Amino acid sequence: MEEYRRLKEETRRYPIGLTVIDKKLHISVIGANNTCSLALFWTDGQEPDLKIPMDPEEREGDVWNLTVEGRWPRKTMYCLEMDGVLKADPCGRQFTGWERWGDPENIEHIMKSPLYGEPFDWEGDKCPQTPMHETIIYRCHMRGMTCHRSSGVRNKGTFRALAEKIPYIKELGATAVELMPVNEFQEIVVQESEWNPKGARKPQPTGRLNYWGYTGGYYYGPKASYSSGQKKRPVYEMKTLVKALHRQGMELIIELYFSGNESPAMVLDIVRFWVKEYHVDGVHLVGYAPTELIGKDPYLRRTKLFSTSWSKTEGTKDKHLAEYNDGFLTDMRRVLKGDEDQIRPLIFRIGHNPRGFGVVNYMAHTNGFTMMDMVSFDRKHNEANKEDNRDGSDYNYSWNCGYEGISKKKKLLEIRQKQIRNAMVLLFLSQGTPLMLAGDEFGNSKSGNNNAYCQDNDMSWLNWNQQKTNRDIWEFAKFIINFRKNHPVFHMEEEPLNMDYLACGHPDVSFHGEKAWRPEYENFRRQLGVLYCGEYGKKEDGSPDDYFYVMYNMHWEPHEFGPPSPPKGCRWHVAVDTSLSRINGFYRPGEEPPVEDQRRYTVDGRTAVVLIGKPWDTGKSKGQRRT
């Protein structure tokens, strides 16, 4: 069993990490240490059954190389011994030792990786390659999505459990799922204390968890504790999840956090690895990543890449690069709560969709208030984090609607639900790529905690009972998402030019005040009308889209708008009026009532209204209360 043969002439011809071909084994390891050995285990012991030292003469810079030929048992595991200390291979494809989420004993285990990978049949899997402007992202945490007792799935908090939720996500209307970090990382927060006999500090658990996963980790392997059953198969389950999403025409985007200790070349290799090995459709780069290098990589040319900015990278016509930051959230929350001088930011965000780059828009995100908390709290409540409420942003741009915290008062709930409907109209009727934070579609709350990074409990887990108790929010979310998808004027490939470049009599998009064709930009204005010309949006059958007039009144008092004339032979019908709680703020397609007075429409305070142009013989002339 210990027989092997060194093949020095074969070294330095393989990528970083482990490569096994037949009986030949090659490993390249990055390390500035003095000695390095490959440690092999074919039993369950804590001491290796065989150590193969790496020759310093075969080291290139800080990269140790070893190629050997031998016969190894199929279940052989391995790790590294560096300067006398056993360590996991940072490029391992799978790990044992951390299979139990949140177990403090994990830090005592030696992380090992299997020598041989498990075969997987992709069965002709193909990536959907949904265009950026047609993409709708649903962002979630692997555990938080299904850990709650109400989730109704088996194997809660795992890849398998998320796969069971695919029909739900598809019914909502999302085209892509974004997952917070799913690579292997240590969720046990530790502090180093006394020296152990081997000279390394012995880590001590602090009793806290890194629930989100924003920490340096092992980037080439999926997290073992996110797989199900006694025999952990994280690689198989992660690939099965991707394949299941693709079969439904949906994409998977993973978030990778980099601490800055990784070399640019290694970061690029990691991103390439996930795209090639796991068929992921997109990567959201967080932390310190060489965006210029990654953005220009030809291997990633057809992969969606997301980062805070791509300022030093040239965009592409099909927009595989997208800016992903809080700009939309900050501006649109201020619009929503009725701050002064927000008309110009509103106009900018509605149409922002620059040439060459996509933009990701969201009203709520992991780091901050949920949509429900955005309308329920004026200030953060992070006491549960045990940091004296000092952590988390103090700038949430929220409004509690007159009462701090969760309440069952009917009037208060009505205005909060209306504000959530307004937020969804702002989000899904803006150009760019919208993102919905998981749970916002049914009013999920984190009790005012805007930095729940350490809360692996009911605060962070989705309570699926709310899908029933907040059914109105869920129905409106599903409606407005599909309303966007059915009308291409709300998701054009390029940013509207505000010009009539088709010579059809109307600009693609035009802006108005309370009176048609007269936008008002004074700092006290909180009203805006937006006219969408259907000629600039082509449906799947090639026919032009409908005309729409969207009226935003973010003032707390009613205002009368004078809509521009609809196209010849048409009149305005009401598709959405967020103030009409009796119909949950919207009319179903084909049931939109006509506006009685086509020249005037009174919009209630803090309300968004969407009018659709329909032929004169469509609908009835009575039954609409607006005049």
TIVEX-73011 format. One record per residue (C-alpha): x, y, z; residue number from 1. Coordinates in nm, 2 decimals, decimal comma. Layout:
<rs>
X Y Z NUM
...
</rs>
This chain:
<rs>
0,00 0,00 0,00 1
0,29 0,23 0,06 2
0,45 0,17 -0,27 3
0,46 0,47 -0,50 4
0,69 0,62 -0,75 5
0,78 0,99 -0,79 6
0,75 1,13 -1,13 7
0,96 1,45 -1,11 8
0,95 1,51 -1,48 9
0,57 1,54 -1,46 10
0,56 1,82 -1,21 11
0,44 2,18 -1,28 12
0,21 2,07 -1,56 13
-0,12 2,08 -1,37 14
-0,34 2,34 -1,21 15
-0,35 2,44 -0,84 16
-0,50 2,16 -0,63 17
-0,53 1,79 -0,67 18
-0,54 1,61 -1,01 19
-0,58 1,23 -1,03 20
-0,56 1,05 -1,36 21
-0,56 0,67 -1,34 22
-0,28 0,58 -1,10 23
-0,11 0,91 -1,13 24
-0,16 1,17 -0,86 25
-0,05 1,53 -0,89 26
-0,09 1,81 -0,63 27
0,01 2,18 -0,63 28
-0,01 2,37 -0,30 29
0,04 2,74 -0,23 30
0,24 2,79 0,09 31
0,52 3,00 0,22 32
0,61 2,73 0,47 33
0,94 2,54 0,51 34
0,81 2,19 0,46 35
0,51 2,04 0,29 36
0,38 1,68 0,27 37
0,08 1,50 0,12 38
-0,09 1,30 0,40 39
-0,30 1,00 0,29 40
-0,56 0,82 0,50 41
-0,73 0,49 0,42 42
-0,86 0,45 0,77 43
-1,07 0,68 0,99 44
-0,78 0,77 1,22 45
-0,65 1,11 1,30 46
-0,30 1,02 1,20 47
-0,21 0,97 0,83 48
-0,14 0,62 0,70 49
0,12 0,76 0,46 50
0,31 1,09 0,43 51
0,48 1,18 0,10 52
0,72 1,47 0,15 53
0,73 1,73 -0,13 54
1,08 1,82 -0,26 55
1,18 2,18 -0,21 56
1,37 2,16 -0,54 57
1,03 2,11 -0,71 58
0,89 2,42 -0,55 59
0,82 2,71 -0,79 60
0,80 3,03 -0,59 61
0,55 2,96 -0,31 62
0,39 2,67 -0,50 63
0,48 2,32 -0,39 64
0,45 2,04 -0,65 65
0,43 1,66 -0,62 66
0,35 1,39 -0,88 67
0,35 1,03 -0,78 68
0,22 0,71 -0,93 69
0,07 0,43 -0,71 70
-0,23 0,23 -0,62 71
-0,46 0,39 -0,38 72
-0,78 0,26 -0,22 73
-1,10 0,41 -0,36 74
-1,20 0,56 -0,03 75
-0,86 0,72 0,04 76
-0,88 1,07 0,20 77
-0,60 1,33 0,21 78
-0,49 1,65 0,36 79
-0,16 1,84 0,39 80
0,11 1,86 0,66 81
0,28 2,20 0,65 82
0,56 2,26 0,90 83
0,44 1,96 1,10 84
0,08 2,07 1,13 85
-0,20 1,88 0,95 86
-0,42 2,12 0,74 87
-0,69 2,09 0,49 88
-0,61 2,14 0,12 89
-0,74 2,50 0,05 90
-0,83 2,37 -0,30 91
-1,01 2,06 -0,19 92
-1,32 1,97 -0,39 93
-1,51 1,83 -0,09 94
-1,44 1,80 0,29 95
-1,52 1,58 0,59 96
-1,51 1,70 0,94 97
-1,76 1,99 0,93 98
-2,07 1,80 0,83 99
-2,27 1,92 1,13 100
-2,38 2,28 1,10 101
-2,29 2,49 1,41 102
-2,12 2,21 1,60 103
-1,84 2,36 1,82 104
-1,65 2,03 1,79 105
-1,59 2,10 1,42 106
-1,29 2,31 1,51 107
-1,12 2,01 1,66 108
-1,16 1,80 1,34 109
-0,89 1,76 1,08 110
-1,05 1,85 0,75 111
-0,99 1,58 0,49 112
-1,08 1,56 0,12 113
-1,16 1,25 -0,09 114
-0,88 1,15 -0,33 115
-1,14 1,05 -0,59 116
-1,44 1,25 -0,69 117
-1,79 1,12 -0,74 118
-1,90 1,08 -1,11 119
-2,21 1,29 -1,20 120
-2,43 1,26 -1,51 121
-2,54 1,60 -1,63 122
-2,78 1,44 -1,88 123
-2,72 1,70 -2,15 124
-2,77 1,99 -1,91 125
-2,78 2,33 -2,07 126
-2,77 2,68 -1,92 127
-3,08 2,89 -2,00 128
-2,88 3,20 -2,07 129
-3,17 3,44 -1,99 130
-3,08 3,79 -2,12 131
-3,00 4,03 -1,84 132
-3,30 4,26 -1,91 133
-3,54 3,96 -1,88 134
-3,38 3,82 -1,56 135
-3,56 3,84 -1,23 136
-3,35 3,73 -0,93 137
-3,48 3,57 -0,61 138
-3,21 3,60 -0,34 139
-3,19 3,36 -0,05 140
-2,98 3,19 0,22 141
-2,95 2,81 0,19 142
-3,04 2,74 0,55 143
-3,28 3,03 0,60 144
-3,49 2,94 0,31 145
-3,61 2,61 0,45 146
-3,50 2,57 0,81 147
-3,83 2,69 0,97 148
-4,07 2,42 1,08 149
-4,33 2,57 0,85 150
-4,13 2,52 0,53 151
-4,30 2,19 0,45 152
-3,99 2,02 0,31 153
-3,77 1,73 0,41 154
-3,40 1,77 0,49 155
-3,45 2,13 0,60 156
-3,16 2,37 0,53 157
-3,01 2,17 0,25 158
-2,96 2,17 -0,12 159
-3,23 1,91 -0,15 160
-3,48 2,12 0,05 161
-3,42 2,42 -0,18 162
-3,48 2,20 -0,48 163
-3,83 2,13 -0,34 164
-3,90 2,50 -0,34 165
-3,82 2,54 -0,72 166
-4,19 2,52 -0,82 167
-4,28 2,79 -0,57 168
-4,00 3,03 -0,69 169
-4,11 2,96 -1,05 170
-4,47 3,03 -0,97 171
-4,37 3,37 -0,82 172
-4,21 3,46 -1,15 173
-3,84 3,46 -1,08 174
-3,60 3,34 -1,35 175
-3,29 3,30 -1,13 176
-3,20 3,21 -0,78 177
-2,91 3,38 -0,61 178
-2,75 3,19 -0,32 179
-2,55 3,34 -0,04 180
-2,21 3,17 0,00 181
-2,24 2,79 -0,03 182
-1,87 2,71 -0,05 183
-1,72 2,54 0,26 184
-1,66 2,79 0,54 185
-1,63 2,77 0,92 186
-1,94 2,91 1,08 187
-1,81 2,87 1,43 188
-1,67 3,21 1,54 189
-1,35 3,15 1,74 190
-1,08 3,34 1,92 191
-0,73 3,23 1,96 192
-0,61 3,17 2,31 193
-0,32 2,98 2,47 194
-0,04 2,81 2,28 195
-0,07 2,44 2,21 196
0,23 2,20 2,22 197
0,29 2,23 1,85 198
0,33 2,60 1,86 199
0,00 2,70 1,70 200
-0,27 2,89 1,89 201
-0,57 2,68 2,00 202
-0,90 2,83 1,88 203
-1,18 2,87 2,13 204
-1,55 2,90 2,03 205
-1,71 3,23 2,12 206
-2,06 3,08 2,11 207
-2,15 3,29 1,80 208
-2,21 3,18 1,44 209
-2,11 3,33 1,11 210
-2,45 3,26 0,96 211
-2,41 3,46 0,64 212
-2,08 3,30 0,54 213
-1,88 3,62 0,47 214
-1,55 3,49 0,57 215
-1,25 3,34 0,40 216
-1,31 2,97 0,33 217
-1,25 2,67 0,11 218
-1,36 2,80 -0,23 219
-1,36 2,48 -0,44 220
-1,60 2,27 -0,23 221
-1,97 2,31 -0,15 222
-2,05 2,33 0,22 223
-2,09 1,98 0,36 224
-2,35 2,08 0,62 225
-2,58 2,20 0,34 226
-2,61 1,84 0,22 227
-2,86 1,59 0,36 228
-2,86 1,25 0,51 229
-2,60 1,05 0,71 230
-2,37 1,01 0,41 231
-2,29 1,37 0,30 232
-2,27 1,42 -0,07 233
-2,25 1,80 -0,11 234
-2,10 1,79 -0,46 235
-2,37 1,56 -0,59 236
-2,65 1,75 -0,42 237
-2,52 2,09 -0,54 238
-2,50 1,97 -0,90 239
-2,84 1,81 -0,88 240
-2,99 2,14 -0,76 241
-2,83 2,33 -1,06 242
-2,96 2,06 -1,30 243
-3,31 2,08 -1,15 244
-3,32 2,46 -1,19 245
-3,21 2,44 -1,55 246
-3,48 2,19 -1,63 247
-3,73 2,45 -1,52 248
-3,56 2,71 -1,74 249
-3,42 2,89 -1,43 250
-3,06 3,00 -1,35 251
-2,84 2,98 -1,04 252
-2,62 3,26 -0,93 253
-2,38 3,20 -0,64 254
-2,22 3,46 -0,42 255
-1,84 3,43 -0,36 256
-1,69 3,64 -0,08 257
-1,31 3,71 -0,10 258
-1,12 3,84 0,20 259
-0,84 4,00 0,00 260
-0,58 3,73 0,10 261
-0,63 3,54 -0,23 262
-0,42 3,61 -0,53 263
-0,60 3,76 -0,84 264
-0,50 3,45 -1,04 265
-0,66 3,22 -0,77 266
-0,98 3,42 -0,76 267
-1,01 3,40 -1,13 268
-0,95 3,02 -1,12 269
-1,22 2,98 -0,85 270
-1,48 3,17 -1,06 271
-1,39 2,96 -1,36 272
-1,41 2,64 -1,16 273
-1,77 2,70 -1,04 274
-1,88 2,79 -1,39 275
-1,72 2,48 -1,55 276
-1,76 2,22 -1,27 277
-2,11 2,32 -1,14 278
-2,26 2,49 -1,45 279
-2,36 2,79 -1,24 280
-2,51 3,07 -1,46 281
-2,37 3,37 -1,26 282
-2,13 3,47 -0,99 283
-2,18 3,77 -0,75 284
-1,84 3,89 -0,64 285
-1,83 4,03 -0,29 286
-1,54 4,16 -0,09 287
-1,20 4,20 -0,26 288
-1,20 4,06 -0,62 289
-1,00 4,15 -0,93 290
-1,30 4,27 -1,12 291
-1,10 4,40 -1,42 292
-0,93 4,07 -1,46 293
-1,25 3,86 -1,42 294
-1,46 4,10 -1,64 295
-1,22 4,06 -1,93 296
-1,18 3,68 -1,91 297
-1,29 3,51 -2,23 298
-1,38 3,19 -2,05 299
-1,65 3,38 -1,86 300
-1,78 3,58 -2,16 301
-2,12 3,41 -2,14 302
-2,15 3,40 -1,76 303
-2,34 3,66 -1,57 304
-2,10 3,85 -1,34 305
-2,21 4,09 -1,07 306
-2,00 4,33 -0,88 307
-2,03 4,67 -0,70 308
-1,88 4,84 -1,01 309
-1,71 4,76 -1,34 310
-1,56 5,10 -1,38 311
-1,24 4,98 -1,53 312
-1,39 4,72 -1,76 313
-1,55 4,76 -2,10 314
-1,90 4,64 -2,12 315
-2,05 4,41 -2,38 316
-2,36 4,43 -2,60 317
-2,52 4,13 -2,44 318
-2,45 4,27 -2,09 319
-2,30 3,97 -1,91 320
-2,16 4,22 -1,65 321
-2,39 4,39 -1,41 322
-2,35 4,66 -1,14 323
-2,48 4,54 -0,81 324
-2,50 4,80 -0,53 325
-2,73 4,99 -0,30 326
-2,79 5,29 -0,52 327
-3,14 5,20 -0,63 328
-3,23 5,10 -0,27 329
-3,11 5,43 -0,12 330
-3,28 5,66 -0,38 331
-3,61 5,46 -0,41 332
-3,66 5,43 -0,03 333
-3,63 5,80 0,00 334
-3,88 5,84 -0,28 335
-4,11 5,59 -0,11 336
-4,10 5,77 0,23 337
-4,17 6,11 0,07 338
-3,84 6,29 0,12 339
-3,79 6,62 -0,06 340
-3,61 6,67 -0,39 341
-3,64 6,31 -0,51 342
-3,80 6,36 -0,85 343
-3,48 6,36 -1,04 344
-3,34 6,05 -0,86 345
-3,67 5,88 -0,93 346
-3,65 5,96 -1,30 347
-3,29 5,84 -1,31 348
-3,36 5,51 -1,13 349
-3,67 5,43 -1,34 350
-3,47 5,43 -1,66 351
-3,12 5,35 -1,56 352
-2,99 5,07 -1,78 353
-2,65 5,18 -1,93 354
-2,52 5,05 -2,26 355
-2,28 4,76 -2,21 356
-2,37 4,69 -1,84 357
-2,67 4,55 -1,66 358
-2,79 4,70 -1,33 359
-2,94 4,51 -1,04 360
-3,22 4,69 -0,86 361
-3,36 4,60 -0,51 362
-3,56 4,76 -0,24 363
-3,43 4,53 0,03 364
-3,12 4,32 0,08 365
-2,96 4,08 0,32 366
-2,76 4,36 0,49 367
-3,05 4,59 0,59 368
-3,42 4,60 0,66 369
-3,66 4,36 0,48 370
-3,95 4,52 0,29 371
-4,18 4,47 0,59 372
-3,93 4,61 0,84 373
-3,87 4,91 0,60 374
-4,23 5,01 0,66 375
-4,24 4,90 1,03 376
-3,93 5,05 1,19 377
-3,77 5,39 1,20 378
-3,45 5,27 1,35 379
-3,25 4,94 1,38 380
-3,31 4,70 1,66 381
-3,00 4,48 1,67 382
-2,99 4,41 2,04 383
-3,00 4,03 1,98 384
-2,66 4,06 1,82 385
-2,52 4,15 2,17 386
-2,32 4,44 2,03 387
-2,52 4,71 2,22 388
-2,70 4,79 1,89 389
-2,38 4,95 1,75 390
-2,36 4,72 1,46 391
-2,55 4,76 1,13 392
-2,61 5,08 0,93 393
-2,79 5,37 1,09 394
-2,92 5,48 0,75 395
-3,22 5,27 0,66 396
-3,43 5,54 0,49 397
-3,74 5,37 0,64 398
-4,07 5,50 0,78 399
-4,27 5,30 1,03 400
-4,60 5,45 0,92 401
-4,66 5,60 1,26 402
-4,59 5,31 1,50 403
-4,25 5,15 1,58 404
-4,26 4,78 1,54 405
-4,50 4,50 1,44 406
-4,87 4,57 1,50 407
-5,21 4,41 1,44 408
-5,39 4,74 1,40 409
-5,60 4,72 1,08 410
-5,54 5,08 0,97 411
-5,17 5,05 1,03 412
-5,15 4,72 0,84 413
-5,34 4,87 0,54 414
-5,10 5,16 0,50 415
-4,80 4,93 0,55 416
-4,93 4,69 0,28 417
-4,99 4,99 0,05 418
-4,63 5,11 0,10 419
-4,51 4,75 0,02 420
-4,72 4,76 -0,30 421
-4,57 5,10 -0,39 422
-4,22 4,96 -0,33 423
-4,29 4,66 -0,56 424
-4,42 4,90 -0,83 425
-4,11 5,11 -0,81 426
-3,89 4,80 -0,83 427
-4,06 4,59 -1,10 428
-4,16 4,88 -1,33 429
-3,80 5,01 -1,35 430
-3,56 4,92 -1,62 431
-3,27 4,69 -1,53 432
-3,27 4,36 -1,34 433
-3,49 4,34 -1,03 434
-3,40 4,14 -0,73 435
-3,65 4,02 -0,47 436
-3,51 3,92 -0,12 437
-3,66 3,59 -0,02 438
-3,96 3,64 0,21 439
-4,04 3,99 0,10 440
-4,31 3,85 -0,12 441
-4,51 3,76 0,19 442
-4,40 4,02 0,44 443
-4,11 3,85 0,62 444
-3,98 4,04 0,92 445
-3,65 4,03 1,11 446
-3,80 4,22 1,40 447
-3,61 4,53 1,30 448
-3,26 4,37 1,29 449
-3,07 4,51 0,99 450
-2,76 4,30 1,05 451
-2,87 3,95 1,14 452
-2,53 3,80 1,04 453
-2,51 3,58 1,35 454
-2,88 3,49 1,39 455
-2,93 3,13 1,29 456
-3,29 3,11 1,42 457
-3,64 3,22 1,36 458
-3,53 3,58 1,31 459
-3,34 3,48 0,99 460
-3,54 3,17 0,88 461
-3,84 3,23 0,65 462
-4,17 3,17 0,83 463
-4,38 3,01 0,55 464
-4,70 3,05 0,75 465
-4,68 3,42 0,64 466
-4,76 3,32 0,29 467
-5,11 3,25 0,42 468
-5,14 3,53 0,67 469
-5,00 3,78 0,43 470
-5,17 3,64 0,12 471
-5,24 3,98 -0,02 472
-4,87 4,07 -0,03 473
-4,79 3,74 -0,20 474
-5,07 3,78 -0,46 475
-4,96 4,14 -0,54 476
-4,59 4,03 -0,57 477
-4,68 3,75 -0,81 478
-4,90 3,99 -1,01 479
-4,65 4,27 -1,05 480
-4,36 4,04 -1,14 481
-4,57 3,87 -1,42 482
-4,70 4,22 -1,52 483
-4,34 4,32 -1,59 484
-4,26 4,00 -1,77 485
-4,57 4,04 -2,00 486
-4,49 4,40 -2,10 487
-4,15 4,46 -2,26 488
-4,17 4,84 -2,23 489
-4,08 4,78 -1,86 490
-3,77 4,58 -1,94 491
-3,60 4,71 -2,26 492
-3,26 4,59 -2,37 493
-3,12 4,94 -2,36 494
-3,19 5,25 -2,15 495
-3,48 5,46 -2,29 496
-3,37 5,76 -2,49 497
-3,67 5,98 -2,41 498
-3,69 6,04 -2,78 499
-3,93 5,95 -3,07 500
-3,66 5,77 -3,27 501
-3,92 5,55 -3,45 502
-4,12 5,86 -3,56 503
-4,44 5,70 -3,42 504
-4,57 6,02 -3,25 505
-4,44 5,95 -2,89 506
-4,10 5,92 -2,72 507
-4,02 5,57 -2,60 508
-4,06 5,70 -2,24 509
-4,16 6,06 -2,14 510
-4,19 6,23 -1,80 511
-4,48 6,45 -1,68 512
-4,60 6,64 -1,38 513
-4,95 6,68 -1,25 514
-5,02 6,82 -1,60 515
-4,93 6,62 -1,91 516
-4,60 6,71 -2,08 517
-4,50 6,94 -1,80 518
-4,26 6,77 -1,56 519
-4,20 6,95 -1,23 520
-3,87 6,93 -1,05 521
-3,90 7,17 -0,76 522
-3,76 7,03 -0,44 523
-4,11 7,00 -0,28 524
-4,26 6,80 -0,56 525
-4,34 6,44 -0,49 526
-4,55 6,36 -0,81 527
-4,44 6,22 -1,14 528
-4,61 6,08 -1,44 529
-4,44 5,84 -1,68 530
-4,57 5,76 -2,03 531
-4,45 5,44 -2,20 532
-4,51 5,41 -2,57 533
-4,60 5,05 -2,67 534
-4,44 5,08 -3,01 535
-4,10 5,05 -2,85 536
-4,17 4,72 -2,68 537
-4,22 4,41 -2,89 538
-4,40 4,11 -2,75 539
-4,30 3,75 -2,83 540
-4,53 3,73 -3,13 541
-4,38 4,05 -3,27 542
-4,68 4,27 -3,19 543
-4,62 4,61 -3,02 544
-4,68 4,64 -2,64 545
-4,96 4,84 -2,49 546
-4,93 5,21 -2,39 547
-4,90 5,28 -2,02 548
-4,92 5,58 -1,80 549
-4,78 5,54 -1,45 550
-4,85 5,80 -1,19 551
-4,65 5,83 -0,87 552
-4,78 6,04 -0,58 553
-4,55 6,00 -0,29 554
-4,70 6,30 -0,11 555
-4,92 6,22 0,19 556
-5,21 6,42 0,03 557
-5,41 6,34 -0,28 558
-5,32 6,51 -0,61 559
-5,51 6,53 -0,94 560
-5,32 6,43 -1,25 561
-5,40 6,51 -1,61 562
-5,29 6,21 -1,81 563
-5,18 6,26 -2,17 564
-5,41 6,15 -2,44 565
-5,40 5,77 -2,50 566
-5,32 5,65 -2,86 567
-5,59 5,70 -3,12 568
-5,88 5,46 -3,08 569
-5,79 5,38 -2,72 570
-5,88 5,50 -2,37 571
-5,72 5,46 -2,03 572
-5,81 5,17 -1,81 573
-5,69 5,11 -1,45 574
-5,45 4,82 -1,42 575
-5,29 4,91 -1,08 576
-5,40 5,15 -0,80 577
-5,21 5,07 -0,48 578
-5,46 5,26 -0,27 579
-5,75 5,02 -0,35 580
-5,71 4,77 -0,07 581
-6,05 4,61 -0,15 582
-5,90 4,47 -0,48 583
-5,54 4,43 -0,33 584
-5,43 4,72 -0,55 585
-5,46 4,56 -0,90 586
-5,71 4,43 -1,16 587
-5,64 4,11 -1,34 588
-5,57 4,12 -1,71 589
-5,89 4,16 -1,91 590
-6,08 4,30 -1,61 591
-5,93 4,66 -1,60 592
-6,21 4,91 -1,58 593
-6,20 5,23 -1,79 594
-6,13 5,57 -1,64 595
-6,46 5,77 -1,65 596
-6,29 6,10 -1,70 597
-5,99 6,05 -1,94 598
-5,86 6,40 -1,86 599
-5,84 6,38 -1,48 600
-5,74 6,11 -1,23 601
-5,71 6,18 -0,86 602
-5,43 5,98 -0,70 603
-5,45 5,92 -0,33 604
-5,16 6,01 -0,10 605
-4,87 5,77 -0,11 606
-5,01 5,58 -0,41 607
-4,89 5,45 -0,74 608
-5,13 5,41 -1,03 609
-5,08 5,23 -1,36 610
-5,31 5,30 -1,65 611
-5,32 5,09 -1,96 612
-5,44 5,20 -2,30 613
-5,71 4,98 -2,45 614
-5,94 5,00 -2,75 615
-6,27 5,19 -2,70 616
-6,48 4,88 -2,72 617
-6,30 4,71 -2,44 618
-6,45 4,70 -2,09 619
-6,75 4,89 -1,94 620
-6,78 5,26 -1,88 621
-6,91 5,23 -1,53 622
-6,78 5,10 -1,20 623
-6,46 5,29 -1,17 624
-6,47 5,53 -0,87 625
-6,20 5,77 -0,99 626
-6,29 6,10 -1,16 627
</rs>
